[in-house]
Amino acid sequence: MNIKQGDIFWVSLGPPKGSEPGYRHPHVVIQNNLFNQSKINTVVLCALTSNLARARSP
């Protein structure tokens, strides 16, 4: 699979536990392409949301 910075993937997180997010949500790849093309088998993602209630939170 060719993963690039900025790609969006749907990630299944399973049922939520406490205040943790759960179920299926979109995530964007923030790891740079140099690492994405290396033999490292991890990818750094950031969850996306349409919940604007906390948009001003840090």
PQR file with spaces between the fields and no chain letter, atoms N, CA, C, O and H, PARSE charges and radii, in Angstrom:
ATOM       1  N    MET     1       0.846   -1.166    0.000 -0.4000 1.5000
ATOM       2  CA   MET     1       0.000    0.000    0.000 -0.0000 2.0000
ATOM       3  C    MET     1       0.901    1.241    0.000  0.5500 1.7000
ATOM       4  O    MET     1       1.852    1.315    0.778 -0.5500 1.4000
ATOM       5  N    ASN     2       0.612    2.191   -0.847 -0.4000 1.5000
ATOM       6  CA   ASN     2       1.378    3.426   -0.947 -0.0000 2.0000
ATOM       7  C    ASN     2       0.666    4.520   -0.144  0.5500 1.7000
ATOM       8  O    ASN     2      -0.324    5.091   -0.601 -0.5500 1.4000
ATOM       9  H    ASN     2      -0.161    2.131   -1.479  0.4000 1.0000
ATOM      10  N    ILE     3       1.178    4.800    1.043 -0.4000 1.5000
ATOM      11  CA   ILE     3       0.564    5.789    1.931 -0.0000 2.0000
ATOM      12  C    ILE     3       1.309    7.104    1.787  0.5500 1.7000
ATOM      13  O    ILE     3       2.539    7.136    1.828 -0.5500 1.4000
ATOM      14  H    ILE     3       1.982    4.335    1.414  0.4000 1.0000
ATOM      15  N    LYS     4       0.555    8.203    1.616 -0.4000 1.5000
ATOM      16  CA   LYS     4       1.162    9.525    1.458 -0.0000 2.0000
ATOM      17  C    LYS     4       0.610   10.488    2.501  0.5500 1.7000
ATOM      18  O    LYS     4      -0.529   10.359    2.949 -0.5500 1.4000
ATOM      19  H    LYS     4      -0.444    8.178    1.583  0.4000 1.0000
ATOM      20  N    GLN     5       1.444   11.457    2.879 -0.4000 1.5000
ATOM      21  CA   GLN     5       1.003   12.489    3.810 -0.0000 2.0000
ATOM      22  C    GLN     5      -0.207   13.205    3.222  0.5500 1.7000
ATOM      23  O    GLN     5      -0.206   13.576    2.048 -0.5500 1.4000
ATOM      24  H    GLN     5       2.369   11.562    2.515  0.4000 1.0000
ATOM      25  N    GLY     6      -1.230   13.398    4.034 -0.4000 1.5000
ATOM      26  CA   GLY     6      -2.460   14.045    3.580 -0.0000 2.0000
ATOM      27  C    GLY     6      -3.550   13.075    3.171  0.5500 1.7000
ATOM      28  O    GLY     6      -4.702   13.479    3.015 -0.5500 1.4000
ATOM      29  H    GLY     6      -1.231   13.097    4.988  0.4000 1.0000
ATOM      30  N    ASP     7      -3.212   11.791    2.992 -0.4000 1.5000
ATOM      31  CA   ASP     7      -4.233   10.790    2.668 -0.0000 2.0000
ATOM      32  C    ASP     7      -5.206   10.648    3.836  0.5500 1.7000
ATOM      33  O    ASP     7      -4.830   10.819    4.995 -0.5500 1.4000
ATOM      34  H    ASP     7      -2.276   11.463    3.119  0.4000 1.0000
ATOM      35  N    ILE     8      -6.446   10.336    3.517 -0.4000 1.5000
ATOM      36  CA   ILE     8      -7.470   10.141    4.544 -0.0000 2.0000
ATOM      37  C    ILE     8      -7.911    8.686    4.526  0.5500 1.7000
ATOM      38  O    ILE     8      -8.196    8.124    3.469 -0.5500 1.4000
ATOM      39  H    ILE     8      -6.750   10.196    2.575  0.4000 1.0000
ATOM      40  N    PHE     9      -7.964    8.079    5.715 -0.4000 1.5000
ATOM      41  CA   PHE     9      -8.374    6.694    5.873 -0.0000 2.0000
ATOM      42  C    PHE     9      -9.469    6.612    6.921  0.5500 1.7000
ATOM      43  O    PHE     9      -9.484    7.384    7.880 -0.5500 1.4000
ATOM      44  H    PHE     9      -7.732    8.536    6.574  0.4000 1.0000
ATOM      45  N    TRP    10     -10.387    5.671    6.732 -0.4000 1.5000
ATOM      46  CA   TRP    10     -11.389    5.374    7.744 -0.0000 2.0000
ATOM      47  C    TRP    10     -10.791    4.317    8.659  0.5500 1.7000
ATOM      48  O    TRP    10     -10.352    3.266    8.191 -0.5500 1.4000
ATOM      49  H    TRP    10     -10.375    5.044    5.952  0.4000 1.0000
ATOM      50  N    VAL    11     -10.771    4.587    9.964 -0.4000 1.5000
ATOM      51  CA   VAL    11     -10.164    3.691   10.942 -0.0000 2.0000
ATOM      52  C    VAL    11     -11.248    3.189   11.890  0.5500 1.7000
ATOM      53  O    VAL    11     -11.996    3.978   12.467 -0.5500 1.4000
ATOM      54  H    VAL    11     -11.127    5.441   10.344  0.4000 1.0000
ATOM      55  N    SER    12     -11.325    1.871   12.044 -0.4000 1.5000
ATOM      56  CA   SER    12     -12.274    1.270   12.985 -0.0000 2.0000
ATOM      57  C    SER    12     -11.595    1.132   14.339  0.5500 1.7000
ATOM      58  O    SER    12     -10.615    0.399   14.475 -0.5500 1.4000
ATOM      59  H    SER    12     -10.717    1.230   11.575  0.4000 1.0000
ATOM      60  N    LEU    13     -12.112    1.834   15.339 -0.4000 1.5000
ATOM      61  CA   LEU    13     -11.511    1.849   16.669 -0.0000 2.0000
ATOM      62  C    LEU    13     -12.200    0.907   17.640  0.5500 1.7000
ATOM      63  O    LEU    13     -11.776    0.787   18.789 -0.5500 1.4000
ATOM      64  H    LEU    13     -12.907    2.430   15.228  0.4000 1.0000
ATOM      65  N    GLY    14     -13.249    0.241   17.200 -0.4000 1.5000
ATOM      66  CA   GLY    14     -13.991   -0.640   18.092 -0.0000 2.0000
ATOM      67  C    GLY    14     -14.912    0.162   18.986  0.5500 1.7000
ATOM      68  O    GLY    14     -15.022    1.378   18.830 -0.5500 1.4000
ATOM      69  H    GLY    14     -13.594    0.339   16.266  0.4000 1.0000
ATOM      70  N    PRO    15     -15.579   -0.501   19.926 -0.5600 1.5000
ATOM      71  CA   PRO    15     -16.503    0.210   20.817  0.2800 2.0000
ATOM      72  C    PRO    15     -15.743    1.189   21.716  0.5500 1.7000
ATOM      73  O    PRO    15     -14.632    0.887   22.153 -0.5500 1.4000
ATOM      74  N    PRO    16     -16.327    2.357   21.997 -0.5600 1.5000
ATOM      75  CA   PRO    16     -15.651    3.326   22.867  0.2800 2.0000
ATOM      76  C    PRO    16     -15.592    2.837   24.311  0.5500 1.7000
ATOM      77  O    PRO    16     -16.480    2.125   24.780 -0.5500 1.4000
ATOM      78  N    LYS    17     -14.524    3.235   25.003 -0.4000 1.5000
ATOM      79  CA   LYS    17     -14.354    2.894   26.420 -0.0000 2.0000
ATOM      80  C    LYS    17     -14.193    4.198   27.185  0.5500 1.7000
ATOM      81  O    LYS    17     -13.220    4.923   26.978 -0.5500 1.4000
ATOM      82  H    LYS    17     -13.802    3.813   24.622  0.4000 1.0000
ATOM      83  N    GLY    18     -15.125    4.497   28.053 -0.4000 1.5000
ATOM      84  CA   GLY    18     -15.063    5.745   28.814 -0.0000 2.0000
ATOM      85  C    GLY    18     -15.163    6.938   27.888  0.5500 1.7000
ATOM      86  O    GLY    18     -16.115    7.047   27.115 -0.5500 1.4000
ATOM      87  H    GLY    18     -15.916    3.908   28.221  0.4000 1.0000
ATOM      88  N    SER    19     -14.184    7.842   27.957 -0.4000 1.5000
ATOM      89  CA   SER    19     -14.201    9.041   27.114 -0.0000 2.0000
ATOM      90  C    SER    19     -13.407    8.859   25.823  0.5500 1.7000
ATOM      91  O    SER    19     -13.272    9.803   25.045 -0.5500 1.4000
ATOM      92  H    SER    19     -13.410    7.753   28.585  0.4000 1.0000
ATOM      93  N    GLU    20     -12.880    7.653   25.585 -0.4000 1.5000
ATOM      94  CA   GLU    20     -12.116    7.392   24.365 -0.0000 2.0000
ATOM      95  C    GLU    20     -13.043    7.366   23.153  0.5500 1.7000
ATOM      96  O    GLU    20     -14.204    6.971   23.263 -0.5500 1.4000
ATOM      97  H    GLU    20     -12.990    6.886   26.217  0.4000 1.0000
ATOM      98  N    PRO    21     -12.527    7.792   21.989 -0.5600 1.5000
ATOM      99  CA   PRO    21     -13.339    7.693   20.774  0.2800 2.0000
ATOM     100  C    PRO    21     -13.528    6.231   20.378  0.5500 1.7000
ATOM     101  O    PRO    21     -12.735    5.369   20.755 -0.5500 1.4000
ATOM     102  N    GLY    22     -14.552    5.970   19.639 -0.4000 1.5000
ATOM     103  CA   GLY    22     -14.795    4.605   19.205 -0.0000 2.0000
ATOM     104  C    GLY    22     -15.458    4.560   17.847  0.5500 1.7000
ATOM     105  O    GLY    22     -15.725    5.591   17.229 -0.5500 1.4000
ATOM     106  H    GLY    22     -15.196    6.671   19.332  0.4000 1.0000
ATOM     107  N    TYR    23     -15.715    3.357   17.397 -0.4000 1.5000
ATOM     108  CA   TYR    23     -16.358    3.088   16.118 -0.0000 2.0000
ATOM     109  C    TYR    23     -15.477    3.526   14.950  0.5500 1.7000
ATOM     110  O    TYR    23     -14.251    3.497   15.059 -0.5500 1.4000
ATOM     111  H    TYR    23     -15.498    2.520   17.899  0.4000 1.0000
ATOM     112  N    ARG    24     -16.073    3.924   13.855 -0.4000 1.5000
ATOM     113  CA   ARG    24     -15.336    4.200   12.616 -0.0000 2.0000
ATOM     114  C    ARG    24     -15.278    5.708   12.373  0.5500 1.7000
ATOM     115  O    ARG    24     -16.311    6.374   12.305 -0.5500 1.4000
ATOM     116  H    ARG    24     -17.069    3.948   13.767  0.4000 1.0000
ATOM     117  N    HIS    25     -14.050    6.244   12.241 -0.4000 1.5000
ATOM     118  CA   HIS    25     -13.857    7.681   12.046 -0.0000 2.0000
ATOM     119  C    HIS    25     -12.786    7.930   10.986  0.5500 1.7000
ATOM     120  O    HIS    25     -11.905    7.093   10.789 -0.5500 1.4000
ATOM     121  H    HIS    25     -13.211    5.702   12.296  0.4000 1.0000
ATOM     122  N    PRO    26     -12.856    9.081   10.298 -0.5600 1.5000
ATOM     123  CA   PRO    26     -11.800    9.420    9.339  0.2800 2.0000
ATOM     124  C    PRO    26     -10.560    9.944   10.061  0.5500 1.7000
ATOM     125  O    PRO    26     -10.662   10.648   11.065 -0.5500 1.4000
ATOM     126  N    HIS    27      -9.392    9.590    9.533 -0.4000 1.5000
ATOM     127  CA   HIS    27      -8.104   10.056   10.045 -0.0000 2.0000
ATOM     128  C    HIS    27      -7.251   10.504    8.862  0.5500 1.7000
ATOM     129  O    HIS    27      -7.349    9.940    7.772 -0.5500 1.4000
ATOM     130  H    HIS    27      -9.309    9.018    8.717  0.4000 1.0000
ATOM     131  N    VAL    28      -6.415   11.519    9.078 -0.4000 1.5000
ATOM     132  CA   VAL    28      -5.518   12.009    8.035 -0.0000 2.0000
ATOM     133  C    VAL    28      -4.085   11.628    8.419  0.5500 1.7000
ATOM     134  O    VAL    28      -3.713   11.685    9.591 -0.5500 1.4000
ATOM     135  H    VAL    28      -6.335   11.977    9.963  0.4000 1.0000
ATOM     136  N    VAL    29      -3.284   11.236    7.416 -0.4000 1.5000
ATOM     137  CA   VAL    29      -1.885   10.879    7.626 -0.0000 2.0000
ATOM     138  C    VAL    29      -1.089   12.169    7.802  0.5500 1.7000
ATOM     139  O    VAL    29      -1.089   13.022    6.914 -0.5500 1.4000
ATOM     140  H    VAL    29      -3.586   11.190    6.464  0.4000 1.0000
ATOM     141  N    ILE    30      -0.402   12.320    8.956 -0.4000 1.5000
ATOM     142  CA   ILE    30       0.426   13.502    9.179 -0.0000 2.0000
ATOM     143  C    ILE    30       1.917   13.179    9.120  0.5500 1.7000
ATOM     144  O    ILE    30       2.745   14.089    9.085 -0.5500 1.4000
ATOM     145  H    ILE    30      -0.402   11.626    9.676  0.4000 1.0000
ATOM     146  N    GLN    31       2.259   11.912    9.109 -0.4000 1.5000
ATOM     147  CA   GLN    31       3.662   11.498    8.993 -0.0000 2.0000
ATOM     148  C    GLN    31       4.180   11.859    7.609  0.5500 1.7000
ATOM     149  O    GLN    31       3.466   11.697    6.619 -0.5500 1.4000
ATOM     150  H    GLN    31       1.586   11.173    9.137  0.4000 1.0000
ATOM     151  N    ASN    32       5.435   12.355    7.528 -0.4000 1.5000
ATOM     152  CA   ASN    32       5.942   12.785    6.220 -0.0000 2.0000
ATOM     153  C    ASN    32       6.246   11.600    5.308  0.5500 1.7000
ATOM     154  O    ASN    32       6.398   10.467    5.766 -0.5500 1.4000
ATOM     155  H    ASN    32       6.015   12.486    8.332  0.4000 1.0000
ATOM     156  N    ASN    33       6.331   11.880    4.022 -0.4000 1.5000
ATOM     157  CA   ASN    33       6.469   10.827    3.013 -0.0000 2.0000
ATOM     158  C    ASN    33       7.788   10.073    3.106  0.5500 1.7000
ATOM     159  O    ASN    33       7.860    8.916    2.690 -0.5500 1.4000
ATOM     160  H    ASN    33       6.208   12.800    3.649  0.4000 1.0000
ATOM     161  N    LEU    34       8.839   10.700    3.642 -0.4000 1.5000
ATOM     162  CA   LEU    34      10.115   10.008    3.801 -0.0000 2.0000
ATOM     163  C    LEU    34       9.944    8.805    4.722  0.5500 1.7000
ATOM     164  O    LEU    34      10.431    7.715    4.421 -0.5500 1.4000
ATOM     165  H    LEU    34       8.780   11.640    3.981  0.4000 1.0000
ATOM     166  N    PHE    35       9.261    8.999    5.830 -0.4000 1.5000
ATOM     167  CA   PHE    35       8.994    7.885    6.746 -0.0000 2.0000
ATOM     168  C    PHE    35       7.974    6.917    6.156  0.5500 1.7000
ATOM     169  O    PHE    35       8.081    5.709    6.368 -0.5500 1.4000
ATOM     170  H    PHE    35       8.865    9.884    6.075  0.4000 1.0000
ATOM     171  N    ASN    36       6.992    7.425    5.424 -0.4000 1.5000
ATOM     172  CA   ASN    36       5.978    6.552    4.826 -0.0000 2.0000
ATOM     173  C    ASN    36       6.591    5.581    3.832  0.5500 1.7000
ATOM     174  O    ASN    36       6.084    4.471    3.667 -0.5500 1.4000
ATOM     175  H    ASN    36       6.905    8.406    5.252  0.4000 1.0000
ATOM     176  N    GLN    37       7.678    5.975    3.159 -0.4000 1.5000
ATOM     177  CA   GLN    37       8.325    5.119    2.165 -0.0000 2.0000
ATOM     178  C    GLN    37       9.409    4.237    2.773  0.5500 1.7000
ATOM     179  O    GLN    37       9.960    3.380    2.083 -0.5500 1.4000
ATOM     180  H    GLN    37       8.090    6.876    3.292  0.4000 1.0000
ATOM     181  N    SER    38       9.724    4.432    4.057 -0.4000 1.5000
ATOM     182  CA   SER    38      10.757    3.630    4.707 -0.0000 2.0000
ATOM     183  C    SER    38      10.182    2.270    5.103  0.5500 1.7000
ATOM     184  O    SER    38       9.017    1.970    4.838 -0.5500 1.4000
ATOM     185  H    SER    38       9.276    5.129    4.617  0.4000 1.0000
ATOM     186  N    LYS    39      11.012    1.467    5.734 -0.4000 1.5000
ATOM     187  CA   LYS    39      10.570    0.137    6.157 -0.0000 2.0000
ATOM     188  C    LYS    39       9.945    0.150    7.548  0.5500 1.7000
ATOM     189  O    LYS    39       9.682   -0.906    8.124 -0.5500 1.4000
ATOM     190  H    LYS    39      11.957    1.711    5.949  0.4000 1.0000
ATOM     191  N    ILE    40       9.708    1.341    8.086 -0.4000 1.5000
ATOM     192  CA   ILE    40       9.028    1.457    9.373 -0.0000 2.0000
ATOM     193  C    ILE    40       7.562    1.080    9.161  0.5500 1.7000
ATOM     194  O    ILE    40       6.913    1.600    8.254 -0.5500 1.4000
ATOM     195  H    ILE    40       9.921    2.199    7.618  0.4000 1.0000
ATOM     196  N    ASN    41       7.048    0.191    9.984 -0.4000 1.5000
ATOM     197  CA   ASN    41       5.685   -0.325    9.797 -0.0000 2.0000
ATOM     198  C    ASN    41       4.644    0.415   10.623  0.5500 1.7000
ATOM     199  O    ASN    41       3.664   -0.184   11.065 -0.5500 1.4000
ATOM     200  H    ASN    41       7.576   -0.231   10.721  0.4000 1.0000
ATOM     201  N    THR    42       4.848    1.708   10.837 -0.4000 1.5000
ATOM     202  CA   THR    42       3.863    2.504   11.561 -0.0000 2.0000
ATOM     203  C    THR    42       3.524    3.745   10.747  0.5500 1.7000
ATOM     204  O    THR    42       4.282    4.155    9.868 -0.5500 1.4000
ATOM     205  H    THR    42       5.644    2.195   10.479  0.4000 1.0000
ATOM     206  N    VAL    43       2.374    4.336   11.054 -0.4000 1.5000
ATOM     207  CA   VAL    43       1.942    5.576   10.401 -0.0000 2.0000
ATOM     208  C    VAL    43       1.345    6.466   11.481  0.5500 1.7000
ATOM     209  O    VAL    43       0.585    5.997   12.329 -0.5500 1.4000
ATOM     210  H    VAL    43       1.758    4.003   11.768  0.4000 1.0000
ATOM     211  N    VAL    44       1.691    7.759   11.451 -0.4000 1.5000
ATOM     212  CA   VAL    44       1.139    8.711   12.412 -0.0000 2.0000
ATOM     213  C    VAL    44      -0.090    9.358   11.791  0.5500 1.7000
ATOM     214  O    VAL    44      -0.020    9.944   10.710 -0.5500 1.4000
ATOM     215  H    VAL    44       2.308    8.139   10.763  0.4000 1.0000
ATOM     216  N    LEU    45      -1.221    9.244   12.491 -0.4000 1.5000
ATOM     217  CA   LEU    45      -2.501    9.756   12.008 -0.0000 2.0000
ATOM     218  C    LEU    45      -3.052   10.798   12.965  0.5500 1.7000
ATOM     219  O    LEU    45      -2.649   10.868   14.127 -0.5500 1.4000
ATOM     220  H    LEU    45      -1.278    8.768   13.368  0.4000 1.0000
ATOM     221  N    CYS    46      -3.966   11.596   12.471 -0.4000 1.5000
ATOM     222  CA   CYS    46      -4.701   12.556   13.290 -0.0000 2.0000
ATOM     223  C    CYS    46      -6.184   12.371   12.993  0.5500 1.7000
ATOM     224  O    CYS    46      -6.599   12.370   11.834 -0.5500 1.4000
ATOM     225  H    CYS    46      -4.293   11.539   11.528  0.4000 1.0000
ATOM     226  N    ALA    47      -6.973   12.215   14.044 -0.4000 1.5000
ATOM     227  CA   ALA    47      -8.415   12.016   13.874 -0.0000 2.0000
ATOM     228  C    ALA    47      -9.080   13.294   13.377  0.5500 1.7000
ATOM     229  O    ALA    47      -8.694   14.396   13.768 -0.5500 1.4000
ATOM     230  H    ALA    47      -6.636   12.216   14.985  0.4000 1.0000
ATOM     231  N    LEU    48     -10.071   13.142   12.522 -0.4000 1.5000
ATOM     232  CA   LEU    48     -10.866   14.261   12.014 -0.0000 2.0000
ATOM     233  C    LEU    48     -12.248   14.207   12.641  0.5500 1.7000
ATOM     234  O    LEU    48     -12.738   13.132   12.989 -0.5500 1.4000
ATOM     235  H    LEU    48     -10.384   12.247   12.204  0.4000 1.0000
ATOM     236  N    THR    49     -12.871   15.359   12.784 -0.4000 1.5000
ATOM     237  CA   THR    49     -14.214   15.405   13.354 -0.0000 2.0000
ATOM     238  C    THR    49     -15.009   16.541   12.730  0.5500 1.7000
ATOM     239  O    THR    49     -14.449   17.511   12.219 -0.5500 1.4000
ATOM     240  H    THR    49     -12.473   16.232   12.501  0.4000 1.0000
ATOM     241  N    SER    50     -16.306   16.398   12.783 -0.4000 1.5000
ATOM     242  CA   SER    50     -17.184   17.485   12.355 -0.0000 2.0000
ATOM     243  C    SER    50     -17.854   18.119   13.570  0.5500 1.7000
ATOM     244  O    SER    50     -18.731   18.971   13.427 -0.5500 1.4000
ATOM     245  H    SER    50     -16.761   15.610   13.198  0.4000 1.0000
ATOM     246  N    ASN    51     -17.437   17.701   14.768 -0.4000 1.5000
ATOM     247  CA   ASN    51     -17.987   18.234   16.011 -0.0000 2.0000
ATOM     248  C    ASN    51     -17.396   19.617   16.262  0.5500 1.7000
ATOM     249  O    ASN    51     -16.243   19.732   16.678 -0.5500 1.4000
ATOM     250  H    ASN    51     -16.725   17.009   14.884  0.4000 1.0000
ATOM     251  N    LEU    52     -18.171   20.654   16.014 -0.4000 1.5000
ATOM     252  CA   LEU    52     -17.682   22.022   16.163 -0.0000 2.0000
ATOM     253  C    LEU    52     -17.845   22.560   17.583  0.5500 1.7000
ATOM     254  O    LEU    52     -17.400   23.672   17.868 -0.5500 1.4000
ATOM     255  H    LEU    52     -19.107   20.560   15.676  0.4000 1.0000
ATOM     256  N    ALA    53     -18.466   21.805   18.469 -0.4000 1.5000
ATOM     257  CA   ALA    53     -18.672   22.260   19.844 -0.0000 2.0000
ATOM     258  C    ALA    53     -17.347   22.511   20.556  0.5500 1.7000
ATOM     259  O    ALA    53     -17.271   23.372   21.433 -0.5500 1.4000
ATOM     260  H    ALA    53     -18.827   20.902   18.237  0.4000 1.0000
ATOM     261  N    ARG    54     -16.302   21.770   20.189 -0.4000 1.5000
ATOM     262  CA   ARG    54     -14.990   21.930   20.827 -0.0000 2.0000
ATOM     263  C    ARG    54     -13.952   22.476   19.858  0.5500 1.7000
ATOM     264  O    ARG    54     -12.754   22.273   20.060 -0.5500 1.4000
ATOM     265  H    ARG    54     -16.363   21.071   19.477  0.4000 1.0000
ATOM     266  N    ALA    55     -14.377   23.145   18.839 -0.4000 1.5000
ATOM     267  CA   ALA    55     -13.462   23.627   17.805 -0.0000 2.0000
ATOM     268  C    ALA    55     -12.431   24.609   18.341  0.5500 1.7000
ATOM     269  O    ALA    55     -11.336   24.706   17.786 -0.5500 1.4000
ATOM     270  H    ALA    55     -15.350   23.310   18.675  0.4000 1.0000
ATOM     271  N    ARG    56     -12.746   25.329   19.390 -0.4000 1.5000
ATOM     272  CA   ARG    56     -11.803   26.313   19.942 -0.0000 2.0000
ATOM     273  C    ARG    56     -10.906   25.720   21.014  0.5500 1.7000
ATOM     274  O    ARG    56     -10.073   26.431   21.577 -0.5500 1.4000
ATOM     275  H    ARG    56     -13.635   25.250   19.841  0.4000 1.0000
ATOM     276  N    SER    57     -11.051   24.449   21.308 -0.4000 1.5000
ATOM     277  CA   SER    57     -10.191   23.793   22.294 -0.0000 2.0000
ATOM     278  C    SER    57      -8.807   23.604   21.700  0.5500 1.7000
ATOM     279  O    SER    57      -8.656   23.493   20.483 -0.5500 1.4000
ATOM     280  H    SER    57     -11.728   23.871   20.851  0.4000 1.0000
ATOM     281  N    PRO    58      -7.783   23.568   22.571 -0.5600 1.5000
ATOM     282  CA   PRO    58      -6.410   23.379   22.051  0.2800 2.0000
ATOM     283  C    PRO    58      -6.203   22.006   21.461  0.5500 1.7000
ATOM     284  O    PRO    58      -5.111   21.696   20.987 -0.5500 1.4000
